[in-house]
Amino acid sequence: MEEAPMSSSSLAFSLGIDVGKTALELALRDGEKTVANTTVSNDPDGHEQLLRWLQEQGAGSEKTGVCMEASGDFEKAIARRLYEEDYRVSVVNPRRIKGYASSQLKRTKTDSADAALIARFGQREDPRPWEPPSASESRLQELTRGRQALQKEKTRTQNRLDEADDEAVRRAHRGLLDEIERRIEDLEEEIEEHIEENPKLKDRCSLLDTIPGIGLQTAAIVVSELGSPERFESARQAAAYAGLVPRHRESGSSIRGNPRMSKVGNGRLRRAMYFPAMTALRFNSAVKAFGDRLKERGKEKMVVIGAAMRKLLHICYGVLKSGRPFDASLHPGT
């Protein structure tokens, strides 16, 4: 029988890492106090320096939990390196850390203070352990991200074509546009073949493909960016990870603006929901009923679309979590 992972609350040390593009701010807690701080570079040399520093502090993998925020993929290399050394690693949605900071009435805003806060969060909240994606999951993510990058370039090229007057310039942009479209088609075929060759990926994408509005290419993005649904305790957490939770604007104590999406989270996953949500508002009975209720309440078009994106991701999470195909009766339009 496989041994259950040790909880962070049972470990002597808690390491908080504030992840930046070029640097890692470290704070090590022992019990109720921070006992050491340092900074290392966010590169292979810095990662090895971090491991040596932990050993110098007596914080080996058997008695140290590590917590860091998801930080635009800048955290992936150090998370994997620590995982390889058998540290219990947790990668947490920044919104959870922010909420925890608010609950602690945190006022100081410095990188070292952030690292200490993350260490305290990891120690007291016992976040779920992180595991690196498999080789097949990593390749799917690379393929889908490549496709999304080409789609953005296609949009930019189309805009340049629309703005150009000179026929030579227009001809050049049309040629480039044709080439980009061919490359997108090539990647889409590669994504389909890769999914077909991997039973686990195929099963998950097939489940998502039962949801009206979700096609295979979108399913591939959801699977590669969302990862295992076990990473999240609820559909709301999954939506927060994608930056699809409402953010209310307030001024003083009485002036409120219309809620907008937070846009703090995985932008690739969030963008992947936009056009499928538009389709789902027409053809997915659960999303359509939800959108109709919002329209009846006078909500603006973009508010309805944003809410539909969130609803659709909730459904994706529910289908993956349950392992059962889409059933509209399980997703009421509320």
Phi and psi in degrees as a GROMACS rama.xvg file:
@    title "Ramachandran Plot"
@    xaxis  label "Phi"
@    yaxis  label "Psi"
@TYPE xy
-69.6505  134.716  GLU-2
-72.8225  135.804  GLU-3
-70.0613  143.197  ALA-4
-63.9024  144.166  PRO-5
-69.0009  137.356  MET-6
-76.5377  153.605  SER-7
-65.9776  -27.388  SER-8
-69.3791  -18.543  SER-9
-93.3088  0.774672  SER-10
-96.3319  148.979  LEU-11
-71.4666  -40.8097  ALA-12
-112.731  151.336  PHE-13
-130.141  119.995  SER-14
-101.715  123.643  LEU-15
-103.34  133.541  GLY-16
-121.486  119.254  ILE-17
-92.3085  110.165  ASP-18
-90.1914  127.135  VAL-19
-120.958  171.976  GLY-20
-61.9104  -38.9144  LYS-21
-114.791  -13.2248  THR-22
-141.416  154.893  ALA-23
-120.483  119.575  LEU-24
-91.6629  128.138  GLU-25
-116.822  139.545  LEU-26
-137.718  124.941  ALA-27
-110.983  123.151  LEU-28
-106.315  142.279  ARG-29
-126.817  105.641  ASP-30
70.848  -123.246  GLY-31
-99.2526  11.2399  GLU-32
-139.935  153.286  LYS-33
-82.4083  124.314  THR-34
-104.894  -15.699  VAL-35
-159.688  143.8  ALA-36
-133.437  147.577  ASN-37
-163.489  174.159  THR-38
-130.587  136.251  THR-39
-131.393  161.703  VAL-40
-75.074  149.986  SER-41
-91.7201  71.0908  ASN-42
-152.757  172.747  ASP-43
-53.878  -40.1817  PRO-44
-64.1823  -43.2034  ASP-45
-64.044  -36.1069  GLY-46
-65.8039  -40.2353  HIS-47
-67.5913  -36.5573  GLU-48
-62.569  -40.1028  GLN-49
-60.475  -45.2874  LEU-50
-63.1915  -40.4581  LEU-51
-65.1118  -40.9776  ARG-52
-60.8546  -42.4793  TRP-53
-62.156  -41.0499  LEU-54
-65.3975  -38.1659  GLN-55
-62.983  -31.8032  GLU-56
-83.4238  -2.2781  GLN-57
75.8556  19.6947  GLY-58
-103.096  70.7896  ALA-59
-74.3606  172.083  GLY-60
-65.6616  -26.0068  SER-61
-73.5744  -12.3685  GLU-62
-136.613  20.0381  LYS-63
-133.545  127.881  THR-64
-100.568  145.264  GLY-65
-120.012  135.007  VAL-66
-131.907  137.729  CYS-67
-149.459  160.86  MET-68
-85.7703  149.969  GLU-69
-66.2802  125.732  ALA-70
-136.803  61.985  SER-71
59.5861  33.5975  GLY-72
77.6861  -4.55774  ASP-73
-68.1513  -16.6629  PHE-74
-88.0384  -13.2187  GLU-75
-62.8051  -44.057  LYS-76
-65.5896  -44.6079  ALA-77
-72.7261  -33.8509  ILE-78
-61.9565  -45.0772  ALA-79
-64.6699  -40.7193  ARG-80
-63.8459  -43.1239  ARG-81
-67.1929  -38.6382  LEU-82
-60.1914  -41.4397  TYR-83
-61.858  -27.8931  GLU-84
-92.5127  13.1134  GLU-85
71.6986  21.3008  ASP-86
-77.3829  147.523  TYR-87
-80.9041  108.513  ARG-88
-108.419  136.121  VAL-89
-125.151  130.028  SER-90
-113.002  115.763  VAL-91
-113.2  142.496  VAL-92
-58.0539  129.721  ASN-93
-55.3901  -28.1695  PRO-94
-63.7739  -33.5377  ARG-95
-67.1437  -40.5317  ARG-96
-65.9027  -42.4438  ILE-97
-61.9034  -42.808  LYS-98
-63.8544  -39.116  GLY-99
-65.6172  -39.9621  TYR-100
-60.7298  -41.9388  ALA-101
-63.4611  -40.3697  SER-102
-67.6256  -24.9981  SER-103
-92.442  3.25124  GLN-104
54.6501  42.1598  LEU-105
-70.5796  132.201  LYS-106
-115.772  -33.1028  ARG-107
-73.2644  131.792  THR-108
-122.883  88.25  LYS-109
-137.895  162.076  THR-110
-62.5463  -41.5085  ASP-111
-66.225  -38.4289  SER-112
-65.7198  -37.9242  ALA-113
-61.719  -44.1741  ASP-114
-61.7315  -40.6622  ALA-115
-66.1276  -38.1159  ALA-116
-65.4252  -42.9967  LEU-117
-62.9631  -39.765  ILE-118
-62.055  -43.3244  ALA-119
-65.9446  -40.5118  ARG-120
-59.4835  -48.4477  PHE-121
-60.8886  -35.522  GLY-122
-72.213  -40.4518  GLN-123
-95.1124  -28.7258  ARG-124
-97.3529  -11.5187  GLU-125
49.9924  59.3595  ASP-126
-66.0382  157.979  PRO-127
-61.2238  137.68  ARG-128
-63.1443  146.116  PRO-129
-96.73  145.231  TRP-130
-129.592  140.964  GLU-131
-69.2167  151.099  PRO-132
-66.3537  155.13  PRO-133
-70.3964  169.12  SER-134
-60.3841  -39.2774  ALA-135
-69.3926  -37.2216  SER-136
-67.3608  -40.6813  GLU-137
-63.2794  -41.1119  SER-138
-67.1635  -39.7748  ARG-139
-61.503  -41.1837  LEU-140
-63.6207  -41.9152  GLN-141
-64.0727  -41.0964  GLU-142
-65.2053  -45.6914  LEU-143
-68.7004  -35.7335  THR-144
-68.3876  -35.9988  ARG-145
-63.0234  -41.3658  GLY-146
-64.52  -43.4162  ARG-147
-63.4781  -38.3944  GLN-148
-63.5388  -40.8402  ALA-149
-67.4961  -35.2656  LEU-150
-65.1043  -38.3511  GLN-151
-64.832  -39.9457  LYS-152
-67.6494  -35.0481  GLU-153
-61.7074  -43.4651  LYS-154
-63.1609  -44.011  THR-155
-62.8492  -42.3285  ARG-156
-65.9645  -40.3316  THR-157
-62.113  -39.5712  GLN-158
-64.104  -40.8487  ASN-159
-65.1336  -39.8282  ARG-160
-62.0167  -43.393  LEU-161
-64.5301  -30.4915  ASP-162
-86.9662  -17.6694  GLU-163
-79.3125  142.16  ALA-164
-106.077  -37.4443  ASP-165
-68.9915  132.116  ASP-166
-66.1862  -34.5032  GLU-167
-64.0045  -41.747  ALA-168
-66.4687  -43.2327  VAL-169
-62.3973  -39.4409  ARG-170
-63.9797  -41.0708  ARG-171
-63.1323  -43.3666  ALA-172
-67.5149  -37.1577  HIS-173
-64.3229  -39.7814  ARG-174
-63.5522  -43.0056  GLY-175
-65.24  -38.9091  LEU-176
-63.0759  -42.9754  LEU-177
-61.2049  -41.562  ASP-178
-65.6304  -42.9042  GLU-179
-61.8778  -42.8505  ILE-180
-62.7173  -36.8595  GLU-181
-65.2338  -41.9937  ARG-182
-64.885  -38.2369  ARG-183
-62.9167  -44.9475  ILE-184
-60.8949  -40.6486  GLU-185
-60.8945  -45.0393  ASP-186
-67.1915  -37.4185  LEU-187
-62.799  -39.6781  GLU-188
-64.8132  -40.2553  GLU-189
-64.1898  -40.3311  GLU-190
-63.1681  -45.4803  ILE-191
-61.8183  -43.0795  GLU-192
-65.5677  -41.5045  GLU-193
-63.6599  -41.994  HIS-194
-64.9176  -43.0027  ILE-195
-61.8186  -31.7868  GLU-196
-84.1154  -9.18137  GLU-197
-121.443  104.493  ASN-198
-54.1986  -41.1891  PRO-199
-64.524  -46.8637  LYS-200
-63.9347  -39.8984  LEU-201
-62.4847  -43.2386  LYS-202
-62.8284  -43.8338  ASP-203
-69.6441  -42.0182  ARG-204
-67.6699  -35.0747  CYS-205
-65.2961  -38.2776  SER-206
-60.9786  -47.2367  LEU-207
-66.1224  -31.0998  LEU-208
-67.8941  -12.7733  ASP-209
-80.8252  -8.91697  THR-210
-87.0863  118.795  ILE-211
-58.3213  124.709  PRO-212
109.727  -20.7053  GLY-213
-105.386  114.497  ILE-214
-97.4401  178.841  GLY-215
-61.7133  -42.2786  LEU-216
-66.5387  -38.7882  GLN-217
-68.0368  -40.8562  THR-218
-57.7368  -40.0153  ALA-219
-62.4321  -39.763  ALA-220
-66.2686  -44.277  ILE-221
-60.6788  -45.99  VAL-222
-63.9421  -42.7199  VAL-223
-76.4674  -32.3779  SER-224
-91.6871  -36.7266  GLU-225
-77.0893  -33.2187  LEU-226
71.8071  -157.281  GLY-227
-67.7529  134.53  SER-228
-63.3579  -17.5047  PRO-229
-66.783  -14.5045  GLU-230
-65.5979  -22.6214  ARG-231
-118.072  144.816  PHE-232
-85.6556  -14.7612  GLU-233
-158.136  165.375  SER-234
-63.6549  -34.0484  ALA-235
-63.2739  -39.2178  ARG-236
-63.3293  -39.9871  GLN-237
-63.0295  -41.5037  ALA-238
-65.8019  -37.8131  ALA-239
-64.6757  -37.0643  ALA-240
-60.3368  -33.642  TYR-241
-88.0604  -1.56195  ALA-242
72.0167  34.3997  GLY-243
-111.313  21.188  LEU-244
-96.693  146.911  VAL-245
-66.0832  142.996  PRO-246
-120.198  118.362  ARG-247
-87.8664  135.935  HIS-248
-97.1369  130.176  ARG-249
-131.112  147.185  GLU-250
-133.846  117.947  SER-251
67.7989  -142.487  GLY-252
-108.567  -6.06563  SER-253
-132.994  -16.5373  SER-254
-92.955  122.225  ILE-255
-125.614  139.927  ARG-256
-99.5194  171.771  GLY-257
-64.5516  138.933  ASN-258
-64.8831  143.052  PRO-259
-127.34  161.573  ARG-260
-64.2516  144.211  MET-261
-68.1239  -35.0357  SER-262
59.91  18.5802  LYS-263
-102.233  105.891  VAL-264
155.354  -157.958  GLY-265
-78.9651  99.3115  ASN-266
-64.1752  -31.687  GLY-267
-65.3955  -43.034  ARG-268
-68.0916  -40.2914  LEU-269
-62.8858  -47.3844  ARG-270
-63.7127  -32.9175  ARG-271
-67.0555  -18.2077  ALA-272
-86.7881  -13.0583  MET-273
-65.3172  -62.2108  TYR-274
-68.0017  -38.6254  PHE-275
-58.9007  -35.581  PRO-276
-65.6101  -38.6062  ALA-277
-60.3909  -42.998  MET-278
-66.6393  -42.8342  THR-279
-63.7183  -31.579  ALA-280
-64.1471  -19.1603  LEU-281
-100.765  -37.9207  ARG-282
-119.7  -9.2227  PHE-283
-100.483  112.622  ASN-284
-58.2729  -37.6441  SER-285
-68.2893  -45.4012  ALA-286
-71.8102  -38.5259  VAL-287
-61.634  -45.2701  LYS-288
-62.0447  -39.5061  ALA-289
-64.0663  -46.5875  PHE-290
-64.2644  -39.0828  GLY-291
-62.3332  -39.4315  ASP-292
-63.1353  -40.9685  ARG-293
-66.2067  -40.1577  LEU-294
-63.7794  -39.4437  LYS-295
-62.7973  -27.9649  GLU-296
-86.566  5.18603  ARG-297
83.1794  18.5412  GLY-298
-71.7901  144.681  LYS-299
-68.2389  159.468  GLU-300
-55.4461  -47.5785  LYS-301
-69.1915  -30.2787  MET-302
-65.7366  -41.5823  VAL-303
-64.2274  -44.1453  VAL-304
-63.5374  -44.202  ILE-305
-60.319  -42.1634  GLY-306
-65.8734  -36.6137  ALA-307
-67.0638  -38.1047  ALA-308
-59.8297  -44.5873  MET-309
-64.2759  -45.9555  ARG-310
-59.22  -43.0864  LYS-311
-64.5352  -39.3228  LEU-312
-69.1515  -36.2998  LEU-313
-56.6588  -43.5788  HIS-314
-65.1832  -43.1677  ILE-315
-57.0201  -46.1863  CYS-316
-60.8485  -46.0509  TYR-317
-61.8468  -41.3058  GLY-318
-65.4374  -44.6817  VAL-319
-66.988  -40.5392  LEU-320
-65.3566  -42.2781  LYS-321
-81.9761  -24.4533  SER-322
73.4847  18.6534  GLY-323
-118.541  146.504  ARG-324
-60.9499  164.273  PRO-325
-59.5819  134.578  PHE-326
-136.01  110.079  ASP-327
-57.7239  -29.1933  ALA-328
-68.9691  -19.3053  SER-329
-87.867  -4.83136  LEU-330
-129.82  75.967  HIS-331
-62.3512  151.06  PRO-332
-80.0635  59.1094  GLY-333
